[in-house]
Amino acid sequence: MARSPWNSLTWVLGCALISLQVGCREIVPSRRGRESVPQVRLIDLSGRTVKPFEAPKARAIVFVFVSVDCPISNRYAPEIRRLHNRFEVQGINFWLVYPHPDDTADAIRRHLKDYQYSCAVLRDPRHALVKLAKARVTPEAAVFSPEGLLVYHGRIDNRYVDFGKERTAATQFDLQEALVAVVAGKRIRNPATSAVGCYIPEQR
């Protein structure tokens, strides 16, 4: 018995709809529940335990790894301050993270004052967050979703091409573009970049 043209059309459209639905499920990442958020515990300058991922109302959580005596890291202080001021009011949580175990609380306090930082501060001498964020150098940034997914990590911008090779001004603003995408609810175009800076020492 011949198939009716209308039945054929219905069958084709049905298959197309199923294919579209399957495709959407494949490209949209699954959202983890709050119980899957990383249980990372760090310390602040007073030695108190902090759980930075416990921020359900944040649009994203940004960690910028810095150190007291890294000249490249210190050159980025104005840009870090600018990004903090711009995006904190848009629901982005900002943290400065000091991963070097030799950076004492007093040295960090002096550093914050010297470079006019007002971000919240964490110490990560055991590198729990360093490993989770895949950080290698200072300065380097990591952006996590509220569910604890690493959505961006790498350089702040492309000002430094390599050690000793610096552009007059950056032409690509990777961290800013990532945060703009987060605020707009869009995908981050370049979720991973290579940062230039001072290597984070291995945990002793």
C-alpha positions, 0 to 999 in steps of 0.5 A, spaced: 500 500 500 502 506 497 504 511 503 500 518 503 504 524 501 502 527 507 504 521 512 511 522 508 511 529 510 509 528 517 514 522 518 520 527 515 518 532 520 517 528 526 524 525 524 527 532 524 524 534 530 527 528 534 534 530 531 533 537 533 531 535 540 537 530 541 542 535 538 540 540 543 541 535 549 548 534 546 550 541 546 547 544 552 551 542 558 548 539 564 547 543 570 550 540 577 546 540 583 549 544 589 551 538 592 556 537 587 559 544 588 567 543 590 568 543 597 574 547 597 576 550 604 581 555 604 583 561 609 583 568 609 588 573 612 585 572 619 586 564 618 579 563 618 576 557 614 572 560 607 568 556 602 568 560 596 564 556 592 558 557 597 555 563 593 548 560 590 546 568 588 553 569 584 552 569 577 560 567 577 566 566 581 572 569 579 579 567 582 585 571 580 592 568 582 597 573 584 603 574 588 607 579 592 613 579 589 611 577 581 613 583 577 608 581 571 602 580 577 603 587 580 603 590 573 596 587 572 593 591 579 590 596 575 586 592 570 584 587 576 581 593 580 578 595 574 575 588 572 573 587 579 569 594 580 566 593 573 563 586 574 562 585 582 556 590 581 553 585 576 553 579 581 560 576 579 564 574 586 571 576 585 577 573 589 584 575 590 588 568 591 595 568 594 598 561 592 605 562 594 606 559 601 611 564 603 607 570 602 605 571 609 599 574 612 602 581 613 606 581 607 599 580 603 596 586 607 602 590 605 601 588 598 593 590 598 595 597 601 601 598 596 596 596 590 590 599 592 586 592 592 579 592 595 577 584 593 576 579 598 582 575 599 584 568 600 590 564 601 592 557 598 598 554 600 596 547 599 594 549 592 587 546 593 584 551 588 590 552 584 589 544 582 582 545 581 583 552 577 588 549 573 593 555 574 600 555 573 602 562 574 601 569 577 597 572 574 592 567 572 584 567 572 579 562 573 572 563 572 567 558 575 559 557 574 555 557 581 555 550 580 562 549 580 564 548 573 570 551 570 568 555 564 574 559 563 581 559 565 588 563 563 590 570 562 587 576 563 589 579 556 594 578 551 599 584 554 604 579 555 606 575 549 612 572 552 617 573 558 620 580 556 615 581 550 610 586 552 605 589 547 604 597 548 597 595 550 593 589 550 588 587 544 585 582 546 581 582 553 580 575 555 577 575 562 573 581 560 570 577 554 568 571 559 565 575 564 561 579 559 559 573 556 557 570 563 553 576 565 549 576 558 548 568 559 552 566 553 557 561 551 564 563 552 568 563 546 575 562 548 574 558 555 582 556 555 588 561 554 595 561 556 597 566 561 604 569 562 607 570 568 611 567 574 610 560 575 607 558 582 611 553 586 610 546 587 607 545 594 612 543 599 
